[in-house]
Amino acid sequence: MEDKLWILEDLNMLYIRQIAQSLQDTDIQKRIDHEVRMREGAVKLLGACTQKEQALEAAKNLLICNNRIMTYMSELQHRKEEQVLQHSTRRYLYSVCMD
């Protein structure tokens, strides 16, 4: 079951990267990649923790990374929606002008 979740997560990240590339936003793509690496490190650290405080700190870092990734994803989605809306508006205006 856990393997399926990782596969879905990987596919989701691939989709996010494709959106960032289509928007030509390398800054946000770099921030997402950084947070993904940080999250992978937090997961490894969480698995290796032997003390309660370490585990708590690693879990906190994991939640923070996930939250940042979700925020970046929302920002990308918003930008993509704006791009689609602008494109649709231009197409509509062009068709009205041609009539």
C-alpha positions in Angstrom: 0.0 0.0 0.0 2.8 2.4 0.9 4.5 1.7 -2.5 1.3 2.8 -4.3 1.2 6.0 -2.3 4.8 6.8 -3.3 3.9 6.1 -7.0 0.9 8.4 -6.8 3.1 11.1 -5.2 5.7 10.7 -7.8 3.1 11.1 -10.6 1.7 14.1 -8.8 5.1 15.7 -8.7 5.7 15.0 -12.4 2.4 16.7 -13.2 3.4 19.7 -11.0 6.8 20.0 -12.8 5.1 19.9 -16.2 2.8 22.7 -15.2 5.8 24.7 -14.0 7.6 24.1 -17.2 4.6 25.1 -19.3 4.4 28.3 -17.4 8.1 28.7 -17.8 8.4 29.3 -14.0 11.8 27.9 -13.1 11.9 29.7 -9.7 8.9 27.9 -8.3 10.1 24.7 -9.9 13.4 25.0 -8.1 11.6 25.7 -4.8 9.4 22.6 -5.3 12.4 20.5 -6.1 14.2 21.8 -3.0 11.2 21.0 -0.7 10.9 17.5 -2.2 14.6 16.8 -1.4 14.0 18.3 2.1 11.0 16.1 2.6 12.9 13.0 1.5 15.6 13.8 4.0 13.0 14.3 6.7 11.4 10.9 5.9 14.8 9.2 6.2 15.6 11.0 9.4 12.2 10.1 10.9 12.9 6.4 10.1 16.3 6.6 11.8 15.3 8.5 15.0 15.9 6.9 18.3 14.8 9.6 20.6 11.3 11.1 21.0 12.6 14.7 20.5 14.4 13.8 17.2 11.3 12.1 15.9 9.1 15.1 16.8 11.5 17.5 15.1 11.7 15.3 12.0 7.9 15.0 11.9 7.5 18.7 12.2 10.0 19.3 9.3 8.1 16.8 7.2 4.8 18.6 7.8 6.4 21.9 7.0 7.8 20.6 3.7 4.5 19.1 2.8 2.7 22.4 3.6 5.2 24.4 1.4 4.8 21.9 -1.5 1.0 22.3 -1.3 1.3 26.0 -1.2 3.6 26.0 -4.3 1.2 23.6 -6.0 -1.7 25.9 -5.3 0.2 28.9 -6.7 1.0 27.0 -9.8 -2.6 25.9 -10.3 -3.7 29.5 -9.8 -1.2 30.7 -12.4 -2.3 28.0 -14.9 -5.9 28.9 -14.4 -5.1 32.5 -15.1 -3.2 31.5 -18.2 -6.1 29.4 -19.5 -8.6 32.2 -18.8 -6.4 34.8 -20.6 -6.1 32.4 -23.6 -9.9 31.8 -23.7 -10.6 35.5 -23.4 -8.2 36.3 -26.3 -9.8 33.6 -28.4 -13.3 34.9 -27.7 -12.3 38.5 -28.5 -10.7 37.4 -31.7 -13.8 35.5 -32.8 -16.0 38.5 -31.9 -13.8 40.8 -33.9 -13.8 38.5 -36.9 -17.6 38.3 -37.0 
